[in-house]
Amino acid sequence: MSEPILIQEQRVILRRLRQTTAHHSQLTTTADAQWQSQTRIK
């Protein structure tokens, strides 16, 4: 009986994970770009 609730919770968790992963990849890309531009100056 409680399976639908578990499935809903899993979907919410997966959605949050995707959001944090996307945000993290954006941060990493920005950091990489900044680091590369700093290295080019040197």
N, C-alpha and C positions, 0 to 999 in steps of 0.2 A: 504493500500500500504506500510505503514511503519512498518508493523508487522515483516517481515523478519529481518529488521535491529534491532528491539528490541530483537528478539530471539537471534541474533548473539551477541548482547551486553550482554544479560543474560548469554549466554554460556561462554563468556570471564570472566565475573564476577565470575561465579561459579568455573571456572578453577582457577582463582586467589585465591578464598576462599579455595579451596582444597589444593593449594600449601602452603598458609600461615598456614592452619590447620596442615598439615603434618609437616611443619617446627616447629610449636609451640609444637606439640606433641613430636618431637625429643628433643627440648630444655627441655621440662618438664621431659622427661625420663632421660636425662642427669643430670638435677638438682636433681631428685629423687635419682638417683644412687649416686651422690656425697653426698647428705644429709644422705643417709643410711650408706655410708662408714664412714662419720664423726661421726654418732651416734654410730656405732659399736666400733670405737676407744675409745669413752668415756665409 
